[in-house]
């Protein structure tokens, strides 16, 4: 089950995946609406960053998403 992080009328939904190397990929989507039921606003399927833990990947996702949402308000 995915976690949903609401922010300024958007929902950030991390899709963190563990790689064979043991590192974590920071994939995610941003949808309109705090519950994620609105239209897709941003999607990252192929991250350029890998992290040592799932928590680090989620922290990066939330930081990046907050900046993106601030720069692209509804």
Residue pairs with C-beta under 8 A, 6 or more apart in sequence:
2 13
2 14
2 15
3 13
3 14
3 58
4 11
4 12
4 13
4 34
4 35
4 36
5 11
5 12
5 13
5 14
5 62
5 65
6 12
6 34
6 35
7 65
7 66
7 69
8 69
8 70
8 73
8 74
9 32
9 33
9 34
9 74
10 30
10 31
10 32
10 33
10 34
10 41
10 65
10 69
10 74
11 30
11 31
11 32
11 33
11 34
11 35
11 36
11 37
11 38
12 28
12 29
12 30
12 61
12 62
12 65
12 69
13 28
13 29
13 30
13 31
13 36
14 26
14 27
14 28
14 57
14 58
14 61
14 62
15 27
15 28
15 29
16 24
16 25
16 26
16 27
16 28
16 54
16 57
16 58
16 61
17 24
17 25
17 27
18 24
18 25
18 54
19 25
19 50
21 50
23 50
23 51
23 52
24 50
24 51
24 52
24 53
24 54
24 56
24 57
25 47
25 49
25 50
25 57
26 44
26 47
26 49
26 51
26 57
26 58
26 60
26 61
26 64
27 44
27 45
27 46
27 47
28 43
28 44
28 61
28 65
29 40
29 42
29 43
29 44
30 40
30 41
30 42
30 43
30 65
30 68
30 69
31 37
31 38
31 39
31 40
31 41
32 38
32 39
32 41
32 74
41 72
42 65
42 68
42 72
49 57
49 60
51 57
51 60
